[in-house]
Amino acid sequence: MTDLSALLQPDKGQAATPLRLVDKKGFEDWLKAQPEQARRAAEAQGFKGEGYQLAILPEERDGWSAALGVANVAELSPWCLAKAAETLPEGTYRLASGGPGPAVLGWLLGQYRFDRYRKKAEPKGPRVLLTDDPARIEDTVLVAASTFLVRDLVNVPAGDLGPAELEAAAREVADACGAKLVIVSGKALEDGYPMVAAVGAAAVPARAPRLITLDWGDQRHPKIALVGKGVCFDSGGLDLKPASGMRLMKKDMGGAAHALALARLVMKANLPVRLKLLIPAVENAVSAAAFRPGDILRSRQGLTVEIGNTDAEGRLILADALADAAADKPELILDFATLTGAARVALGPDLPALFANDDLLANDLLAAGTAASDPLWRMPLWKPYEEMLSSDVADLGNVSEAPMAGAVTAALFLQKFVPEGTPWAHFDTFAWRSSAKPGRPKGGEALGLRAAWEVLRARYPR
């Protein structure tokens, strides 16, 4: 992983190339104030102060500076320097006026590269930003590194990232943070987490299912639980997806990546909590051992579930993990999952659907998402729709026969495994970016991670 701490440094007056921020409303006045050489250079490059534009300008004495177009010079966003971080040459930079504020995050995220499978090219040197707010550096580096973790895990193809490799990634984080990692597999998984075992049965032995659990923190501190859907590849099972539907299913462990990254944030920041992370890791494959439409599975909690569709497997493995998380009586449970296409139809790729059984928690998450430029959209846990999950032969079905409200019924299914009175939020996230934006390349993406982190750090201050 890139050494992010080297890319953001306190400004101690060291030599640096100036970055001059310009917005459209101030562009004409700015241009008139420039020396003739700089004015001609800006005009030659078509620079008009529009967002993410960049122009290289000669300095009056020697050297050069860069003019950067931003939406609003007076109110910088986290992304306004990201394009510059992607395109500027190696070197050290500082804003010519004022400090970068929240834009330091985009500066770091703009330097993300996933080149594991590319022919090794000449590495591009680091672009270092100086900041007048050194207190912000540690937290920003921590968030950026955890975002890189999500992106890397989601971007690795399923052929190289199955349940065992997801376990290895969790072990690496646990070892780095002094956490205890426990793996439940084989007969113990079948007995204790029967729906996890059933979903992953078709991939045995090569990609055997497992429950990855991580424990960290002081027993005297408040308990919180994080749960992440770890379907390392989803063929749809016997209800096989079409080829187009399988194309991005390497990202179906995106919920696990988010939960692991959030756990890393909690531990690296040493929040005063007792943390439990649970990742049910499976591959939903096809074989004679695959679970079938019409099968009835018994859950860890004891409820029986009739399988209406084997492609609705994520909620099954999450249900067993949520039941385990709830047994410790935590004061908060958060789960992350690339759960439903219905959430994407409703909200598109950028907005994770947020479901919560607690209004205070939901409002905190929504406000944090807005403040951190990591927006969420709350969807209803509409109780009347529970009847859509009814079954004639089991306690409930895993899908609704009605072709509507798919994200809502999936969340209602999960809610069955969370005790009443335990604050819980469910993030139905895409974990993917279909087209690139500055600081946010095409591919795996952390969506909802920063919002959740801001709530945890506010609720459990160091």
Helices and strands as residue ranges (DSSP letters): G 4-7, E 8-10, E 17-22, G 24-26, H 27-33, H 36-44, E 54-58, E 64-69, H 82-87, E 91-95, H 103-109, E 127-131, G 134-136, H 137-155, H 163-177, E 180-184, H 186-192, H 194-200, G 201-203, E 210-216, E 223-228, E 230-234, H 243-246, G 249-253, H 254-268, E 274-284, E 296-298, E 304-306, H 314-327, E 332-337, H 341-347, E 353-356, H 359-371, E 377-378, G 383-389, E 396-397, H 406-415, E 424-428, E 432-433, E 443-444, H 449-459
